[in-house]
Amino acid sequence: MRVLVTGAASGLGAALTAAFRARGDEVLATDLSLVEEGAQRPSRNQERRLDITSDEDWASALVWVESEWGGLDVLVNNAGVAGGGRLDVATMAEWEWITQINLFGAVRGTRTFVPMFKRQGAGHIVNVASLAGLVHPAGMASYNAVKAAVVALTETTGHELAAYGVRASVVCPSFFRTNLMASMRGEDAALGAVIAQLVESSSITADDIAAAVLEGMARGDEVIIPDQPARDAYGLKQADRATYDAVMRAQAAKLDRSV
């Protein structure tokens, strides 16, 4: 298969790239920090700079895919940043920053390749969201909102493109060990400390999540919840809303007391 992965230089993007390549797929690994490799490298292991907020970079990636591969089988909108903050602490600039990257990055990637997928009559769009798209803890309104929007975008994409033979899946992991915190930005230092501790204490690795993503894709899952903590949290929300709300509000109170 021919696969394009964004945010592929590190974290889950790097793990997904390695997992796809390990099973024999051709992968175009893209990231803001990467540069295009020369013709001396095999095309199956190409790397390319891609700023997901740039229409020009997406157009350039499309040209490369058309000229080198003649089509694409899987688009993985993985690139994103960490953010959040309590409603009276996070600034509007923070909201705009995280929306441009975490939501509009996926929108731009999807819009770029949908015409190709329609012409092919096949394809798979995989958007990496977060458990925060399904479960909404206090102090993370901006992150929750954009990840919930990615969930909605993916469901809509799947419905709209089903008649063309194109599938869409959204990935919603809980906290796992990654370098995502390096991108964390915001005025709410207390929230940042809580999130950092949750990431650092997790026993789940990016490789674990990547393996679960490929398994979910193979099953045809539209919503891939790749780890047990995420499944437990979302299951609680579905099965016992009162208890879920009590847990979320207790966490909110604890966050306020930490200031």
C-alpha positions as CSV (number, residue, x, y, z in Angstrom):
1,M,0.0,0.0,0.0
2,R,1.0,3.6,-0.5
3,V,0.8,5.6,2.7
4,L,1.3,9.3,3.6
5,V,1.9,10.0,7.3
6,T,2.1,13.5,8.8
7,G,4.0,14.3,11.9
8,A,6.2,11.3,11.1
9,A,9.5,12.5,12.6
10,S,8.8,11.4,16.1
11,G,6.2,10.0,18.5
12,L,3.2,8.2,17.2
13,G,4.0,9.4,13.6
14,A,7.4,7.7,13.6
15,A,5.9,4.6,15.2
16,L,3.2,4.4,12.5
17,T,5.7,5.0,9.8
18,A,7.8,2.1,11.1
19,A,4.8,-0.2,11.4
20,F,3.6,0.4,7.9
21,R,7.1,-0.1,6.5
22,A,7.6,-3.2,8.5
23,R,4.6,-4.8,6.8
24,G,6.0,-3.8,3.3
25,D,4.1,-0.6,2.6
26,E,5.5,2.3,0.7
27,V,5.5,5.3,3.1
28,L,5.9,9.0,2.5
29,A,6.9,10.3,5.9
30,T,6.2,14.0,6.3
31,D,6.9,16.5,9.0
32,L,7.7,20.1,9.5
33,S,11.2,19.2,10.5
34,L,11.9,16.9,7.5
35,V,13.5,17.7,4.1
36,E,12.9,15.9,0.9
37,E,15.4,13.1,0.3
38,G,17.2,12.8,-2.9
39,A,16.6,10.3,-5.7
40,Q,19.4,8.0,-4.3
41,R,16.9,6.8,-1.7
42,P,14.3,4.2,-2.6
43,S,10.8,5.7,-3.1
44,R,9.3,3.4,-0.5
45,N,11.2,5.3,2.2
46,Q,10.8,8.9,1.1
47,E,10.7,11.8,3.5
48,R,9.4,15.2,2.9
49,R,8.9,18.5,4.7
50,L,5.2,19.3,5.2
51,D,3.8,22.1,7.3
52,I,0.2,20.9,7.8
53,T,-1.0,24.5,8.1
54,S,0.3,25.4,4.6
55,D,-1.9,25.0,1.5
56,E,1.3,25.2,-0.6
57,D,3.0,22.3,1.2
58,W,-0.1,20.1,0.9
59,A,-0.3,20.9,-2.8
60,S,3.3,20.0,-3.2
61,A,2.8,16.7,-1.4
62,L,-0.1,15.9,-3.8
63,V,2.1,16.6,-6.8
64,W,4.7,14.2,-5.4
65,V,2.2,11.5,-4.7
66,E,0.7,11.8,-8.2
67,S,4.1,11.9,-10.0
68,E,5.9,9.2,-7.9
69,W,3.1,6.8,-7.1
70,G,0.2,7.7,-9.3
71,G,-2.2,7.5,-6.3
72,L,-2.5,7.0,-2.6
73,D,-4.1,4.2,-0.5
74,V,-3.9,5.7,3.0
75,L,-3.7,9.2,4.3
76,V,-2.8,9.5,8.0
77,N,-3.4,12.9,9.5
78,N,-1.4,12.4,12.6
79,A,0.5,15.7,13.2
80,G,-0.6,17.7,16.1
81,V,0.3,19.7,19.2
82,A,-0.5,19.6,22.9
83,G,-2.4,22.4,24.5
84,G,-5.3,23.3,26.8
85,G,-6.0,25.4,29.9
86,R,-8.9,26.4,32.1
87,L,-11.5,28.6,30.5
88,D,-10.4,31.7,32.3
89,V,-6.7,31.1,31.9
90,A,-6.2,29.9,28.2
91,T,-6.0,32.8,25.8
92,M,-7.7,33.3,22.5
93,A,-4.3,33.1,20.8
94,E,-3.9,29.6,22.3
95,W,-7.3,28.6,21.0
96,E,-6.5,29.9,17.5
97,W,-3.1,28.1,17.5
98,I,-4.3,24.7,18.5
99,T,-7.3,24.9,16.1
100,Q,-5.1,25.8,13.1
101,I,-2.9,22.8,13.7
102,N,-5.0,20.1,15.2
103,L,-8.2,20.7,13.3
104,F,-7.5,22.6,10.2
105,G,-4.3,20.5,9.5
106,A,-6.6,17.4,9.2
107,V,-9.1,19.4,7.2
108,R,-6.4,20.6,4.7
109,G,-5.0,17.1,4.3
110,T,-8.5,15.6,3.8
111,R,-9.5,18.3,1.2
112,T,-6.2,17.8,-0.6
113,F,-6.6,14.1,-1.3
114,V,-10.4,13.6,-1.4
115,P,-10.5,14.3,-5.2
116,M,-7.8,11.6,-5.8
117,F,-9.6,9.1,-3.6
118,K,-12.9,9.8,-5.4
119,R,-11.2,9.2,-8.8
120,Q,-9.6,6.0,-7.6
121,G,-12.8,4.7,-6.1
122,A,-10.8,3.6,-3.1
123,G,-8.7,4.9,-0.2
124,H,-8.6,5.2,3.6
125,I,-8.3,8.4,5.6
126,V,-7.0,7.9,9.2
127,N,-7.3,10.9,11.5
128,V,-5.4,10.8,14.8
129,A,-7.6,12.5,17.4
130,S,-7.5,11.6,21.1
131,L,-9.5,10.1,23.9
132,A,-10.1,13.8,24.6
133,G,-12.4,13.8,21.5
134,L,-14.7,11.4,23.3
135,V,-14.1,12.1,27.0
136,H,-13.8,15.7,28.1
137,P,-11.8,16.4,31.3
138,A,-11.7,19.9,32.9
139,G,-8.9,22.2,32.1
140,M,-8.6,21.0,28.5
141,A,-11.4,22.8,26.7
142,S,-9.5,23.9,23.6
143,Y,-7.8,20.4,23.2
144,N,-11.1,18.6,23.8
145,A,-12.9,20.8,21.4
146,V,-10.6,20.4,18.5
147,K,-10.2,16.6,19.0
148,A,-14.0,16.3,19.2
149,A,-14.1,18.2,16.0
150,V,-11.7,15.7,14.4
151,V,-14.0,12.9,15.5
152,A,-16.9,14.6,13.8
153,L,-14.9,15.4,10.7
154,T,-13.9,11.7,10.4
155,E,-17.5,10.4,10.8
156,T,-18.7,12.9,8.2
157,T,-15.9,12.0,5.8
158,G,-16.8,8.3,6.1
159,H,-20.5,9.0,5.4
160,E,-19.8,11.4,2.5
161,L,-17.2,9.2,0.8
162,A,-18.7,5.7,1.4
163,A,-20.3,5.7,-2.1
164,Y,-16.9,6.2,-3.6
165,G,-15.4,3.2,-1.8
166,V,-13.4,5.4,0.6
167,R,-13.2,4.7,4.3
168,A,-12.4,6.9,7.3
169,S,-11.2,6.0,10.7
170,V,-10.4,8.1,13.8
171,V,-7.9,7.1,16.4
172,C,-8.6,8.0,20.1
173,P,-5.8,7.0,22.4
174,S,-5.5,7.9,26.1
175,F,-2.1,9.1,27.5
176,F,0.9,7.2,26.2
177,R,4.6,7.9,26.3
178,T,5.6,10.3,23.6
179,N,7.3,13.6,23.0
180,L,4.0,15.4,22.4
181,M,4.6,17.5,25.6
182,A,7.5,19.2,23.8
183,S,4.9,21.1,21.8
184,M,2.8,22.0,24.9
185,R,1.9,25.7,24.9
186,G,-0.2,27.7,27.2
187,E,-0.6,30.0,30.2
188,D,-2.1,27.3,32.5
189,A,1.1,25.9,34.1
190,A,-0.9,23.8,36.6
191,L,-2.7,21.9,33.7
192,G,0.6,21.4,31.9
193,A,2.1,19.8,35.0
194,V,-0.8,17.4,35.3
195,I,-0.7,16.3,31.7
196,A,3.1,15.9,31.8
197,Q,2.8,13.6,34.8
198,L,0.1,11.5,33.1
199,V,2.2,11.1,29.9
200,E,5.4,10.2,31.8
201,S,3.7,7.7,34.1
202,S,2.0,5.8,31.3
203,S,3.1,2.2,30.5
204,I,1.8,2.5,27.0
205,T,4.2,3.2,24.2
206,A,3.8,4.8,20.7
207,D,4.6,1.4,19.2
208,D,1.7,-0.1,21.2
209,I,-0.7,2.5,19.8
210,A,0.7,2.1,16.3
211,A,0.2,-1.7,16.3
212,A,-3.4,-1.2,17.6
213,V,-4.1,1.3,14.8
214,L,-3.1,-1.1,12.1
215,E,-5.2,-3.8,13.7
216,G,-8.2,-1.5,13.8
217,M,-7.7,-0.5,10.2
218,A,-7.6,-4.1,9.2
219,R,-10.9,-4.8,11.0
220,G,-12.5,-1.8,9.4
221,D,-13.1,0.1,12.6
222,E,-14.4,3.6,12.1
223,V,-13.5,4.6,15.7
224,I,-10.2,3.0,16.9
225,I,-9.8,3.2,20.7
226,P,-6.4,1.6,20.9
227,D,-5.7,1.1,24.6
228,Q,-7.5,-0.3,27.6
229,P,-7.5,2.9,29.7
230,A,-9.2,4.7,26.9
231,R,-11.7,2.0,26.4
232,D,-12.5,2.0,30.1
233,A,-12.9,5.8,30.3
234,Y,-15.2,5.9,27.3
235,G,-17.1,2.9,28.5
236,L,-17.8,4.6,31.8
237,K,-19.2,7.6,30.0
238,Q,-21.5,5.4,28.0
239,A,-22.6,3.1,30.8
240,D,-22.8,5.4,33.8
241,R,-23.0,9.1,33.0
242,A,-23.6,10.1,36.6
243,T,-20.4,8.5,37.8
244,Y,-18.5,9.8,34.8
245,D,-19.6,13.4,35.6
246,A,-18.7,13.0,39.2
247,V,-15.2,11.8,38.3
248,M,-14.7,14.7,35.8
249,R,-15.9,17.3,38.4
250,A,-13.7,15.8,41.1
251,Q,-10.7,16.2,38.7
252,A,-11.7,19.8,38.0
253,A,-11.8,20.6,41.7
254,K,-8.4,18.9,42.2
255,L,-6.9,21.0,39.4
256,D,-8.2,24.2,41.0
257,R,-6.8,23.3,44.4
258,S,-3.3,22.7,42.8
259,V,-2.9,26.4,42.0
